[in-house]
Amino acid sequence: MARLLIVEDEPTLAAALAQGLREMGHTCRVAGDGDTAWWELENEAIDLVVLDVMIPGLSGLALCRRLRQMGDTLPVLMLTARDAIDDVVEGLDAGADDYLTKPFAFAELTARIASLLRRVSGQANAGHLRVGALGLDLKSRRAHVDDREAVLTAHEFSLLEFMMRRAGMVVTRTQLMAAGWDDEDVPANVLEVHVSNLRRKLDPTDTRRFIRTMRGVGYRLTEGDA
């Protein structure tokens, strides 16, 4: 299941969407305005955004454009009460991956979310991720590098999954902490220890092969060829 951010300024609708998606097994965070949503994206591990166009502060269109300008490929499902073709085109031009016009059936929303999450995995079956020589089986929770298995702890697996879903992009330490430990209160140096262990397990002979340190920001996962 995925970590979702619902950006919707209508409290009743936001609560209903969050409850329904949580019942399906997803983790949901809710933001009622664009500025709060941006803070969530910078500080939490998010797999997909359900984004209303008309929100206070930073608009849905502006938020989506900012994501894409930064090179972030995070899936965005845009919600709009307007169904004019020009408005739909504007949302897609801003970088949204898909859209729904209000009112919509909850079943259609969940189908669109599932489709986007499958697309992110790059495969028809979202149970597998692959980046270069790295393979991750999300069902059996096994990792493979080249032709061997890398035995990972639960935290290491969560960190690697998050980075593989954003391969080639810089992920911050704050995002990784949220991905690996949710809301647990852990010391700041814990992340560095786990990343160091993960690097060694992925390639004992070249610990910098896949995970590069971006000084002062975080890390970037590569295919390991450069």
DRENLODREN-490500 format. One line per field, with one value per residue: residue number from 1; x negated, y negated, z negated of N, C-alpha, C in turn. Coordinates in nm, 3 decimals. Layout:
BEGIN
n = (NUM | ...);
n_x = (X | ...);
n_y = (Y | ...);
n_z = (Z | ...);
ca_x = (X | ...);
ca_y = (Y | ...);
ca_z = (Z | ...);
c_x = (X | ...);
c_y = (Y | ...);
c_z = (Z | ...);
***
This chain:
BEGIN
n = (1 | 2 | 3 | 4 | 5 | 6 | 7 | 8 | 9 | 10 | 11 | 12 | 13 | 14 | 15 | 16 | 17 | 18 | 19 | 20 | 21 | 22 | 23 | 24 | 25 | 26 | 27 | 28 | 29 | 30 | 31 | 32 | 33 | 34 | 35 | 36 | 37 | 38 | 39 | 40 | 41 | 42 | 43 | 44 | 45 | 46 | 47 | 48 | 49 | 50 | 51 | 52 | 53 | 54 | 55 | 56 | 57 | 58 | 59 | 60 | 61 | 62 | 63 | 64 | 65 | 66 | 67 | 68 | 69 | 70 | 71 | 72 | 73 | 74 | 75 | 76 | 77 | 78 | 79 | 80 | 81 | 82 | 83 | 84 | 85 | 86 | 87 | 88 | 89 | 90 | 91 | 92 | 93 | 94 | 95 | 96 | 97 | 98 | 99 | 100 | 101 | 102 | 103 | 104 | 105 | 106 | 107 | 108 | 109 | 110 | 111 | 112 | 113 | 114 | 115 | 116 | 117 | 118 | 119 | 120 | 121 | 122 | 123 | 124 | 125 | 126 | 127 | 128 | 129 | 130 | 131 | 132 | 133 | 134 | 135 | 136 | 137 | 138 | 139 | 140 | 141 | 142 | 143 | 144 | 145 | 146 | 147 | 148 | 149 | 150 | 151 | 152 | 153 | 154 | 155 | 156 | 157 | 158 | 159 | 160 | 161 | 162 | 163 | 164 | 165 | 166 | 167 | 168 | 169 | 170 | 171 | 172 | 173 | 174 | 175 | 176 | 177 | 178 | 179 | 180 | 181 | 182 | 183 | 184 | 185 | 186 | 187 | 188 | 189 | 190 | 191 | 192 | 193 | 194 | 195 | 196 | 197 | 198 | 199 | 200 | 201 | 202 | 203 | 204 | 205 | 206 | 207 | 208 | 209 | 210 | 211 | 212 | 213 | 214 | 215 | 216 | 217 | 218 | 219 | 220 | 221 | 222 | 223 | 224 | 225 | 226);
n_x = (-0.082 | -0.025 | -0.174 | 0.012 | 0.086 | 0.341 | 0.471 | 0.692 | 0.933 | 1.188 | 1.316 | 1.494 | 1.503 | 1.229 | 1.182 | 1.349 | 1.238 | 0.982 | 1.048 | 1.171 | 0.960 | 0.770 | 0.897 | 0.860 | 0.604 | 0.407 | 0.173 | 0.251 | 0.204 | 0.323 | 0.378 | 0.492 | 0.437 | 0.223 | -0.034 | -0.076 | -0.063 | -0.294 | -0.489 | -0.447 | -0.527 | -0.795 | -0.886 | -0.783 | -0.748 | -0.609 | -0.404 | -0.214 | -0.010 | 0.307 | 0.464 | 0.637 | 0.745 | 0.837 | 0.734 | 0.652 | 0.381 | 0.076 | 0.163 | 0.320 | 0.235 | 0.001 | -0.152 | -0.188 | -0.330 | -0.565 | -0.669 | -0.730 | -0.915 | -1.128 | -1.207 | -1.077 | -0.906 | -0.684 | -0.370 | -0.072 | 0.262 | 0.513 | 0.780 | 1.080 | 1.347 | 1.432 | 1.517 | 1.451 | 1.285 | 1.054 | 0.965 | 0.900 | 0.691 | 0.509 | 0.443 | 0.317 | 0.106 | -0.034 | -0.158 | -0.022 | 0.062 | 0.300 | 0.659 | 0.962 | 1.299 | 1.514 | 1.851 | 1.726 | 1.708 | 1.609 | 1.496 | 1.393 | 1.193 | 1.016 | 0.944 | 0.805 | 0.591 | 0.467 | 0.387 | 0.200 | 0.005 | -0.082 | -0.197 | -0.413 | -0.578 | -0.673 | -0.600 | -0.355 | -0.275 | -0.268 | -0.419 | -0.691 | -1.002 | -1.253 | -1.577 | -1.830 | -2.080 | -1.955 | -1.694 | -1.368 | -1.145 | -0.834 | -0.640 | -0.747 | -0.941 | -1.215 | -1.545 | -1.752 | -2.073 | -2.248 | -2.315 | -2.264 | -2.118 | -2.040 | -2.030 | -1.815 | -1.731 | -1.413 | -1.395 | -1.600 | -1.501 | -1.270 | -1.388 | -1.536 | -1.331 | -1.189 | -1.384 | -1.428 | -1.185 | -1.214 | -1.430 | -1.731 | -1.664 | -1.712 | -1.673 | -1.564 | -1.709 | -1.514 | -1.284 | -1.360 | -1.382 | -1.114 | -1.015 | -1.139 | -1.091 | -0.842 | -0.648 | -0.818 | -1.036 | -1.356 | -1.716 | -1.920 | -2.145 | -2.084 | -1.977 | -2.202 | -2.359 | -2.204 | -2.188 | -2.456 | -2.495 | -2.318 | -2.435 | -2.669 | -2.563 | -2.444 | -2.661 | -2.948 | -3.209 | -3.216 | -3.093 | -2.976 | -2.849 | -2.571 | -2.424 | -2.448 | -2.588 | -2.446 | -2.574 | -2.479 | -2.212 | -2.089 | -2.041 | -2.103 | -1.979 | -2.130 | -2.169 | -2.399 | -2.598 | -2.752);
n_y = (0.120 | -0.239 | -0.563 | -0.838 | -1.178 | -1.394 | -1.675 | -1.902 | -2.148 | -2.136 | -2.031 | -1.814 | -1.651 | -1.593 | -1.448 | -1.228 | -1.109 | -1.045 | -0.864 | -0.654 | -0.571 | -0.495 | -0.276 | -0.102 | -0.036 | -0.220 | -0.476 | -0.793 | -1.142 | -1.471 | -1.786 | -2.119 | -2.342 | -2.495 | -2.572 | -2.429 | -2.177 | -2.177 | -2.184 | -1.931 | -1.770 | -1.826 | -1.725 | -1.475 | -1.127 | -1.062 | -0.891 | -0.945 | -1.214 | -1.344 | -1.601 | -1.896 | -2.153 | -2.415 | -2.560 | -2.725 | -2.965 | -2.858 | -2.758 | -2.460 | -2.416 | -2.572 | -2.446 | -2.194 | -2.262 | -2.358 | -2.125 | -1.978 | -2.147 | -2.115 | -1.870 | -1.656 | -1.355 | -1.263 | -1.105 | -1.277 | -1.321 | -1.510 | -1.702 | -1.860 | -2.094 | -2.198 | -2.139 | -2.221 | -2.196 | -2.346 | -2.394 | -2.140 | -2.078 | -2.273 | -2.180 | -1.935 | -2.032 | -2.159 | -1.953 | -1.744 | -1.398 | -1.270 | -1.329 | -1.411 | -1.510 | -1.682 | -1.607 | -1.280 | -0.920 | -0.720 | -0.474 | -0.515 | -0.698 | -0.542 | -0.353 | -0.508 | -0.592 | -0.344 | -0.277 | -0.481 | -0.427 | -0.177 | -0.253 | -0.401 | -0.204 | -0.098 | 0.139 | 0.389 | 0.528 | 0.409 | 0.513 | 0.530 | 0.361 | 0.208 | 0.088 | 0.037 | 0.260 | 0.326 | 0.496 | 0.522 | 0.704 | 0.647 | 0.795 | 1.034 | 0.909 | 0.901 | 0.826 | 0.788 | 0.781 | 0.751 | 1.078 | 1.180 | 1.218 | 0.958 | 0.936 | 0.761 | 0.545 | 0.450 | 0.169 | 0.093 | 0.200 | 0.043 | -0.210 | -0.167 | -0.102 | -0.347 | -0.517 | -0.388 | -0.426 | -0.686 | -0.710 | -0.854 | -1.103 | -1.359 | -1.284 | -1.398 | -1.396 | -1.420 | -1.326 | -1.058 | -0.971 | -0.982 | -0.789 | -0.555 | -0.532 | -0.628 | -0.793 | -0.767 | -0.858 | -0.906 | -0.908 | -1.151 | -1.050 | -0.794 | -0.742 | -0.780 | -0.564 | -0.344 | -0.389 | -0.363 | -0.090 | 0.021 | -0.054 | 0.102 | 0.359 | 0.362 | 0.339 | 0.464 | 0.417 | 0.170 | -0.078 | -0.316 | -0.279 | -0.269 | -0.448 | -0.782 | -1.051 | -1.365 | -1.642 | -1.816 | -1.797 | -1.537 | -1.221 | -1.036 | -0.790 | -0.582 | -0.399 | -0.265 | -0.251 | -0.466);
n_z = (0.000 | 0.031 | -0.052 | -0.087 | 0.001 | -0.063 | 0.070 | 0.002 | -0.050 | -0.149 | -0.437 | -0.505 | -0.275 | -0.249 | -0.485 | -0.444 | -0.213 | -0.311 | -0.516 | -0.371 | -0.202 | -0.388 | -0.499 | -0.295 | -0.326 | -0.274 | -0.377 | -0.493 | -0.465 | -0.531 | -0.385 | -0.398 | -0.248 | 0.001 | -0.087 | -0.326 | -0.215 | -0.057 | -0.255 | -0.368 | -0.154 | -0.145 | -0.382 | -0.445 | -0.359 | -0.064 | 0.168 | 0.363 | 0.477 | 0.415 | 0.548 | 0.510 | 0.730 | 0.669 | 0.406 | 0.093 | 0.053 | 0.195 | 0.511 | 0.652 | 0.916 | 0.924 | 0.727 | 0.842 | 1.072 | 0.953 | 0.839 | 1.074 | 1.197 | 1.030 | 1.099 | 0.990 | 1.007 | 0.881 | 0.865 | 0.954 | 0.896 | 1.006 | 0.876 | 0.968 | 0.968 | 1.193 | 1.530 | 1.780 | 2.090 | 2.130 | 1.870 | 1.785 | 1.959 | 1.877 | 1.622 | 1.682 | 1.835 | 1.637 | 1.520 | 1.402 | 1.365 | 1.404 | 1.390 | 1.213 | 1.227 | 1.007 | 0.909 | 0.811 | 0.830 | 0.556 | 0.611 | 0.865 | 0.813 | 0.654 | 0.843 | 1.029 | 0.870 | 0.816 | 1.074 | 1.134 | 0.942 | 1.026 | 1.264 | 1.177 | 1.078 | 1.307 | 1.418 | 1.509 | 1.289 | 0.975 | 0.776 | 0.799 | 0.820 | 1.020 | 1.070 | 1.268 | 1.181 | 0.950 | 0.786 | 0.647 | 0.461 | 0.365 | 0.242 | 0.130 | -0.003 | 0.065 | 0.171 | 0.457 | 0.602 | 0.893 | 0.950 | 0.702 | 0.370 | 0.145 | -0.189 | -0.383 | -0.660 | -0.807 | -0.819 | -0.642 | -0.405 | -0.367 | -0.331 | -0.095 | 0.085 | 0.095 | 0.207 | 0.452 | 0.582 | 0.645 | 0.811 | 0.927 | 0.839 | 0.591 | 0.255 | -0.059 | -0.390 | -0.584 | -0.453 | -0.416 | -0.680 | -0.752 | -0.580 | -0.666 | -0.940 | -1.008 | -1.240 | -1.450 | -1.719 | -1.674 | -1.711 | -1.536 | -1.405 | -1.337 | -1.082 | -0.911 | -0.990 | -0.910 | -0.633 | -0.568 | -0.631 | -0.447 | -0.204 | -0.212 | -0.203 | 0.048 | 0.222 | 0.131 | 0.214 | 0.331 | 0.186 | 0.259 | 0.493 | 0.564 | 0.398 | 0.364 | 0.183 | 0.132 | 0.048 | -0.242 | -0.182 | -0.118 | 0.023 | 0.330 | 0.544 | 0.783 | 1.095 | 1.073 | 1.261 | 1.329);
ca_x = (0.000 | -0.104 | -0.163 | 0.082 | 0.113 | 0.467 | 0.472 | 0.832 | 0.970 | 1.320 | 1.285 | 1.577 | 1.456 | 1.094 | 1.192 | 1.411 | 1.140 | 0.877 | 1.100 | 1.190 | 0.831 | 0.707 | 0.963 | 0.805 | 0.469 | 0.312 | 0.143 | 0.294 | 0.186 | 0.419 | 0.343 | 0.604 | 0.393 | 0.104 | -0.157 | -0.088 | -0.092 | -0.435 | -0.567 | -0.435 | -0.607 | -0.937 | -0.922 | -0.726 | -0.764 | -0.481 | -0.410 | -0.120 | 0.067 | 0.442 | 0.449 | 0.745 | 0.693 | 0.876 | 0.701 | 0.593 | 0.236 | 0.021 | 0.269 | 0.286 | 0.157 | -0.132 | -0.223 | -0.225 | -0.437 | -0.687 | -0.721 | -0.790 | -1.033 | -1.235 | -1.239 | -1.009 | -0.810 | -0.580 | -0.240 | 0.027 | 0.399 | 0.571 | 0.925 | 1.133 | 1.493 | 1.456 | 1.502 | 1.421 | 1.169 | 0.936 | 0.918 | 0.838 | 0.563 | 0.419 | 0.394 | 0.221 | -0.012 | -0.108 | -0.234 | 0.061 | 0.061 | 0.438 | 0.750 | 1.101 | 1.386 | 1.613 | 1.837 | 1.675 | 1.731 | 1.490 | 1.436 | 1.314 | 1.074 | 0.923 | 0.893 | 0.705 | 0.474 | 0.400 | 0.324 | 0.082 | -0.097 | -0.139 | -0.280 | -0.537 | -0.664 | -0.729 | -0.562 | -0.213 | -0.258 | -0.336 | -0.489 | -0.834 | -1.071 | -1.387 | -1.659 | -1.958 | -2.108 | -1.880 | -1.558 | -1.301 | -1.017 | -0.760 | -0.556 | -0.831 | -1.033 | -1.351 | -1.621 | -1.856 | -2.172 | -2.308 | -2.256 | -2.264 | -2.020 | -2.090 | -1.941 | -1.797 | -1.640 | -1.288 | -1.423 | -1.680 | -1.412 | -1.185 | -1.470 | -1.568 | -1.208 | -1.160 | -1.481 | -1.408 | -1.068 | -1.256 | -1.565 | -1.786 | -1.625 | -1.765 | -1.575 | -1.620 | -1.719 | -1.385 | -1.195 | -1.402 | -1.344 | -0.971 | -0.992 | -1.190 | -1.050 | -0.712 | -0.647 | -0.903 | -1.135 | -1.485 | -1.829 | -1.949 | -2.250 | -2.034 | -1.963 | -2.333 | -2.404 | -2.128 | -2.230 | -2.589 | -2.477 | -2.252 | -2.536 | -2.759 | -2.491 | -2.420 | -2.787 | -3.054 | -3.336 | -3.203 | -2.977 | -2.918 | -2.805 | -2.430 | -2.371 | -2.541 | -2.558 | -2.433 | -2.615 | -2.390 | -2.073 | -2.041 | -2.102 | -2.046 | -2.000 | -2.163 | -2.169 | -2.525 | -2.688 | -2.840);
ca_y = (0.000 | -0.360 | -0.680 | -0.937 | -1.312 | -1.448 | -1.822 | -1.937 | -2.247 | -2.107 | -1.935 | -1.693 | -1.567 | -1.547 | -1.344 | -1.109 | -1.047 | -0.987 | -0.746 | -0.547 | -0.523 | -0.424 | -0.146 | -0.017 | -0.002 | -0.327 | -0.576 | -0.922 | -1.270 | -1.565 | -1.928 | -2.200 | -2.453 | -2.463 | -2.591 | -2.312 | -2.062 | -2.183 | -2.143 | -1.786 | -1.709 | -1.844 | -1.664 | -1.343 | -1.032 | -1.056 | -0.814 | -0.999 | -1.329 | -1.373 | -1.746 | -1.982 | -2.271 | -2.538 | -2.555 | -2.850 | -2.973 | -2.807 | -2.685 | -2.327 | -2.426 | -2.625 | -2.342 | -2.090 | -2.317 | -2.365 | -1.989 | -1.938 | -2.230 | -2.058 | -1.737 | -1.553 | -1.279 | -1.212 | -1.105 | -1.375 | -1.306 | -1.641 | -1.710 | -1.991 | -2.105 | -2.255 | -2.035 | -2.281 | -2.131 | -2.431 | -2.375 | -2.008 | -2.091 | -2.352 | -2.093 | -1.840 | -2.108 | -2.191 | -1.834 | -1.640 | -1.272 | -1.233 | -1.422 | -1.374 | -1.626 | -1.662 | -1.495 | -1.156 | -0.800 | -0.680 | -0.361 | -0.566 | -0.757 | -0.436 | -0.290 | -0.599 | -0.585 | -0.216 | -0.284 | -0.566 | -0.358 | -0.074 | -0.320 | -0.439 | -0.086 | -0.067 | 0.274 | 0.416 | 0.574 | 0.313 | 0.584 | 0.532 | 0.239 | 0.235 | -0.025 | 0.093 | 0.394 | 0.344 | 0.545 | 0.527 | 0.774 | 0.584 | 0.894 | 1.120 | 0.817 | 0.945 | 0.739 | 0.854 | 0.697 | 0.837 | 1.213 | 1.227 | 1.157 | 0.874 | 0.953 | 0.629 | 0.528 | 0.382 | 0.027 | 0.082 | 0.226 | -0.076 | -0.317 | -0.135 | -0.115 | -0.489 | -0.573 | -0.330 | -0.491 | -0.820 | -0.691 | -0.968 | -1.228 | -1.380 | -1.272 | -1.461 | -1.313 | -1.424 | -1.234 | -0.921 | -0.940 | -0.956 | -0.664 | -0.440 | -0.523 | -0.690 | -0.901 | -0.730 | -0.957 | -0.837 | -1.001 | -1.198 | -0.973 | -0.660 | -0.732 | -0.762 | -0.427 | -0.251 | -0.409 | -0.302 | 0.055 | 0.054 | -0.064 | 0.216 | 0.479 | 0.356 | 0.369 | 0.458 | 0.373 | 0.029 | -0.122 | -0.436 | -0.243 | -0.299 | -0.559 | -0.895 | -1.155 | -1.501 | -1.712 | -1.916 | -1.778 | -1.401 | -1.115 | -1.009 | -0.654 | -0.571 | -0.262 | -0.204 | -0.236 | -0.583);
ca_z = (0.000 | 0.056 | -0.139 | -0.006 | -0.051 | -0.012 | 0.059 | 0.024 | -0.150 | -0.201 | -0.543 | -0.502 | -0.165 | -0.280 | -0.587 | -0.384 | -0.126 | -0.394 | -0.584 | -0.275 | -0.155 | -0.500 | -0.511 | -0.190 | -0.364 | -0.247 | -0.479 | -0.438 | -0.531 | -0.474 | -0.390 | -0.354 | -0.165 | 0.079 | -0.163 | -0.414 | -0.128 | -0.017 | -0.373 | -0.377 | -0.047 | -0.176 | -0.510 | -0.462 | -0.247 | 0.006 | 0.293 | 0.461 | 0.428 | 0.464 | 0.537 | 0.557 | 0.800 | 0.602 | 0.263 | 0.045 | 0.058 | 0.320 | 0.581 | 0.696 | 1.039 | 0.892 | 0.654 | 0.938 | 1.157 | 0.873 | 0.832 | 1.201 | 1.221 | 0.948 | 1.151 | 0.911 | 1.088 | 0.793 | 0.933 | 0.909 | 0.944 | 0.981 | 0.860 | 1.003 | 0.981 | 1.325 | 1.631 | 1.910 | 2.148 | 2.110 | 1.733 | 1.781 | 2.029 | 1.793 | 1.516 | 1.740 | 1.874 | 1.515 | 1.481 | 1.341 | 1.438 | 1.432 | 1.327 | 1.191 | 1.203 | 0.902 | 0.815 | 0.870 | 0.750 | 0.482 | 0.682 | 0.976 | 0.753 | 0.615 | 0.965 | 1.086 | 0.782 | 0.840 | 1.206 | 1.125 | 0.863 | 1.113 | 1.363 | 1.110 | 1.064 | 1.438 | 1.456 | 1.495 | 1.152 | 0.890 | 0.669 | 0.825 | 0.862 | 1.073 | 1.108 | 1.306 | 1.128 | 0.826 | 0.797 | 0.518 | 0.461 | 0.256 | 0.175 | 0.046 | -0.070 | 0.093 | 0.259 | 0.535 | 0.670 | 0.994 | 0.943 | 0.563 | 0.281 | 0.037 | -0.303 | -0.443 | -0.772 | -0.770 | -0.795 | -0.520 | -0.292 | -0.349 | -0.275 | 0.043 | 0.165 | 0.115 | 0.301 | 0.586 | 0.643 | 0.686 | 0.864 | 1.000 | 0.775 | 0.457 | 0.147 | -0.177 | -0.510 | -0.652 | -0.382 | -0.444 | -0.818 | -0.752 | -0.508 | -0.739 | -1.079 | -1.027 | -1.338 | -1.563 | -1.759 | -1.674 | -1.702 | -1.401 | -1.338 | -1.304 | -0.937 | -0.851 | -1.020 | -0.825 | -0.494 | -0.557 | -0.627 | -0.321 | -0.099 | -0.222 | -0.162 | 0.192 | 0.289 | 0.029 | 0.272 | 0.373 | 0.108 | 0.320 | 0.627 | 0.590 | 0.317 | 0.360 | 0.085 | 0.182 | -0.074 | -0.298 | -0.140 | -0.140 | 0.102 | 0.462 | 0.589 | 0.925 | 1.146 | 1.034 | 1.376 | 1.342);
c_x = (-0.086 | -0.081 | -0.109 | 0.091 | 0.239 | 0.467 | 0.611 | 0.877 | 1.113 | 1.307 | 1.366 | 1.530 | 1.319 | 1.097 | 1.250 | 1.313 | 1.032 | 0.925 | 1.114 | 1.059 | 0.754 | 0.767 | 0.914 | 0.659 | 0.365 | 0.288 | 0.175 | 0.257 | 0.275 | 0.367 | 0.458 | 0.566 | 0.261 | -0.025 | -0.182 | -0.124 | -0.239 | -0.525 | -0.563 | -0.524 | -0.756 | -0.980 | -0.868 | -0.752 | -0.627 | -0.499 | -0.320 | -0.041 | 0.203 | 0.462 | 0.567 | 0.685 | 0.716 | 0.854 | 0.640 | 0.441 | 0.184 | 0.126 | 0.224 | 0.202 | 0.015 | -0.215 | -0.273 | -0.339 | -0.569 | -0.751 | -0.795 | -0.915 | -1.154 | -1.275 | -1.172 | -0.901 | -0.699 | -0.444 | -0.141 | 0.161 | 0.473 | 0.723 | 0.971 | 1.285 | 1.531 | 1.431 | 1.480 | 1.291 | 1.042 | 0.877 | 0.848 | 0.699 | 0.463 | 0.360 | 0.291 | 0.093 | -0.098 | -0.188 | -0.154 | 0.059 | 0.201 | 0.529 | 0.887 | 1.180 | 1.489 | 1.753 | 1.789 | 1.708 | 1.601 | 1.418 | 1.350 | 1.184 | 0.971 | 0.865 | 0.785 | 0.576 | 0.396 | 0.326 | 0.196 | -0.031 | -0.161 | -0.233 | -0.415 | -0.633 | -0.730 | -0.694 | -0.412 | -0.180 | -0.338 | -0.411 | -0.639 | -0.883 | -1.207 | -1.452 | -1.798 | -1.974 | -2.030 | -1.739 | -1.497 | -1.166 | -0.939 | -0.673 | -0.637 | -0.931 | -1.178 | -1.416 | -1.729 | -1.945 | -2.249 | -2.241 | -2.255 | -2.158 | -2.092 | -1.989 | -1.934 | -1.709 | -1.515 | -1.313 | -1.502 | -1.593 | -1.326 | -1.263 | -1.500 | -1.446 | -1.179 | -1.255 | -1.464 | -1.288 | -1.102 | -1.398 | -1.608 | -1.753 | -1.690 | -1.652 | -1.640 | -1.627 | -1.585 | -1.286 | -1.230 | -1.369 | -1.196 | -0.939 | -1.032 | -1.135 | -0.915 | -0.723 | -0.733 | -1.006 | -1.269 | -1.597 | -1.865 | -2.051 | -2.205 | -2.024 | -2.098 | -2.385 | -2.334 | -2.166 | -2.367 | -2.580 | -2.414 | -2.350 | -2.626 | -2.692 | -2.465 | -2.546 | -2.902 | -3.186 | -3.335 | -3.078 | -2.912 | -2.858 | -2.663 | -2.380 | -2.476 | -2.494 | -2.554 | -2.454 | -2.519 | -2.243 | -2.023 | -2.116 | -2.033 | -2.080 | -2.025 | -2.155 | -2.301 | -2.625 | -2.790 | -2.930);
c_y = (-0.126 | -0.467 | -0.794 | -1.071 | -1.364 | -1.598 | -1.869 | -2.031 | -2.229 | -1.997 | -1.805 | -1.597 | -1.510 | -1.432 | -1.215 | -1.035 | -0.977 | -0.860 | -0.628 | -0.487 | -0.450 | -0.286 | -0.048 | 0.019 | -0.109 | -0.411 | -0.712 | -1.038 | -1.369 | -1.708 | -2.008 | -2.319 | -2.417 | -2.475 | -2.475 | -2.189 | -2.061 | -2.141 | -1.992 | -1.718 | -1.720 | -1.763 | -1.524 | -1.256 | -1.011 | -0.981 | -0.872 | -1.112 | -1.334 | -1.522 | -1.822 | -2.107 | -2.397 | -2.526 | -2.688 | -2.847 | -2.932 | -2.721 | -2.546 | -2.328 | -2.473 | -2.520 | -2.234 | -2.138 | -2.321 | -2.227 | -1.952 | -2.021 | -2.180 | -1.919 | -1.624 | -1.487 | -1.217 | -1.217 | -1.204 | -1.346 | -1.433 | -1.634 | -1.850 | -1.986 | -2.158 | -2.149 | -2.092 | -2.223 | -2.213 | -2.413 | -2.240 | -2.014 | -2.167 | -2.266 | -1.994 | -1.910 | -2.144 | -2.072 | -1.726 | -1.514 | -1.229 | -1.332 | -1.358 | -1.502 | -1.589 | -1.685 | -1.370 | -1.040 | -0.761 | -0.565 | -0.408 | -0.628 | -0.648 | -0.365 | -0.376 | -0.595 | -0.457 | -0.218 | -0.367 | -0.497 | -0.245 | -0.135 | -0.358 | -0.321 | -0.049 | 0.071 | 0.289 | 0.460 | 0.483 | 0.379 | 0.586 | 0.393 | 0.278 | 0.103 | 0.030 | 0.235 | 0.425 | 0.393 | 0.557 | 0.595 | 0.726 | 0.683 | 0.983 | 1.039 | 0.867 | 0.849 | 0.820 | 0.751 | 0.786 | 0.974 | 1.268 | 1.154 | 1.076 | 0.882 | 0.822 | 0.636 | 0.455 | 0.234 | 0.008 | 0.104 | 0.104 | -0.191 | -0.292 | -0.148 | -0.261 | -0.550 | -0.516 | -0.392 | -0.632 | -0.816 | -0.810 | -1.102 | -1.238 | -1.367 | -1.324 | -1.362 | -1.309 | -1.329 | -1.089 | -0.879 | -0.905 | -0.823 | -0.543 | -0.422 | -0.586 | -0.802 | -0.868 | -0.840 | -0.887 | -0.940 | -1.033 | -1.111 | -0.833 | -0.641 | -0.705 | -0.620 | -0.328 | -0.266 | -0.347 | -0.150 | 0.099 | 0.048 | 0.059 | 0.345 | 0.480 | 0.386 | 0.353 | 0.403 | 0.227 | -0.028 | -0.248 | -0.405 | -0.290 | -0.424 | -0.667 | -0.997 | -1.290 | -1.592 | -1.822 | -1.897 | -1.638 | -1.302 | -1.104 | -0.867 | -0.652 | -0.424 | -0.192 | -0.189 | -0.349 | -0.598);
c_z = (0.000 | -0.050 | -0.055 | -0.078 | 0.016 | -0.036 | 0.100 | -0.087 | -0.202 | -0.307 | -0.536 | -0.394 | -0.195 | -0.380 | -0.531 | -0.294 | -0.208 | -0.463 | -0.488 | -0.228 | -0.264 | -0.519 | -0.404 | -0.217 | -0.337 | -0.373 | -0.419 | -0.528 | -0.458 | -0.491 | -0.332 | -0.270 | -0.099 | 0.002 | -0.259 | -0.332 | -0.089 | -0.133 | -0.387 | -0.274 | -0.077 | -0.297 | -0.533 | -0.339 | -0.183 | 0.138 | 0.402 | 0.396 | 0.496 | 0.441 | 0.595 | 0.622 | 0.719 | 0.452 | 0.221 | 0.054 | 0.194 | 0.390 | 0.621 | 0.822 | 1.011 | 0.818 | 0.749 | 1.028 | 1.081 | 0.860 | 0.959 | 1.234 | 1.143 | 0.996 | 1.077 | 0.996 | 1.003 | 0.862 | 0.870 | 0.977 | 0.907 | 0.975 | 0.894 | 1.012 | 1.117 | 1.432 | 1.772 | 1.963 | 2.128 | 1.971 | 1.718 | 1.844 | 1.944 | 1.682 | 1.567 | 1.782 | 1.753 | 1.465 | 1.414 | 1.429 | 1.479 | 1.361 | 1.308 | 1.168 | 1.099 | 0.958 | 0.886 | 0.775 | 0.682 | 0.552 | 0.798 | 0.924 | 0.720 | 0.737 | 1.028 | 1.003 | 0.807 | 0.973 | 1.202 | 1.048 | 0.944 | 1.214 | 1.304 | 1.101 | 1.195 | 1.487 | 1.440 | 1.353 | 1.061 | 0.776 | 0.688 | 0.866 | 0.917 | 1.113 | 1.140 | 1.256 | 1.000 | 0.856 | 0.658 | 0.535 | 0.340 | 0.180 | 0.081 | -0.035 | -0.059 | 0.192 | 0.330 | 0.602 | 0.765 | 0.984 | 0.800 | 0.481 | 0.174 | -0.077 | -0.381 | -0.566 | -0.723 | -0.738 | -0.666 | -0.396 | -0.262 | -0.286 | -0.128 | 0.133 | 0.196 | 0.218 | 0.441 | 0.656 | 0.692 | 0.741 | 0.948 | 0.938 | 0.637 | 0.356 | 0.020 | -0.294 | -0.584 | -0.586 | -0.412 | -0.587 | -0.825 | -0.684 | -0.590 | -0.879 | -1.109 | -1.130 | -1.461 | -1.591 | -1.772 | -1.662 | -1.557 | -1.329 | -1.299 | -1.154 | -0.872 | -0.873 | -0.927 | -0.678 | -0.471 | -0.547 | -0.496 | -0.206 | -0.096 | -0.174 | -0.010 | 0.271 | 0.189 | 0.084 | 0.315 | 0.308 | 0.165 | 0.457 | 0.657 | 0.519 | 0.305 | 0.256 | 0.153 | 0.061 | -0.116 | -0.265 | -0.174 | -0.053 | 0.239 | 0.502 | 0.740 | 0.967 | 1.119 | 1.146 | 1.385 | 1.220);
***
